[in-house]
């Protein structure tokens, strides 16, 4: 067995014998198949679902803030009404039916809006 180092010309001659094949440390990627396009479509659909889910919850957040403002306004109106009547600033003695009607109506609106908001906000996300 000889321990000589090959010369440059011997190495180049060996490479030319092998042709254009060049050894690499990574295998070549497989050619695209129909399964690849199906997987890509599934990824795109999953991303679209995620965007829809995020958009859905963003709109719920905005809507719930609006509903909190409306309910807060109704509660503030009821509090102002009670304070004005309680201090005697407003007098409803001529209209005994008006104050209870306003309070009941306002309370019913608050409960109704809260019911609608809770049902809409905590209902499951539908695709």
Secondary structure, DSSP 8 states (H G I E B T S, - for coil): -------HHHHHHHHHHHTT----SS-------HHHHHHHHHHHHHHHHHHHHHHHHHHHHHHHHHHHHHHHHHHHHHHHHHHHHHTTSS--SS-HHHHHHHHHHHHHHHHHHHHHHHHHHSS----
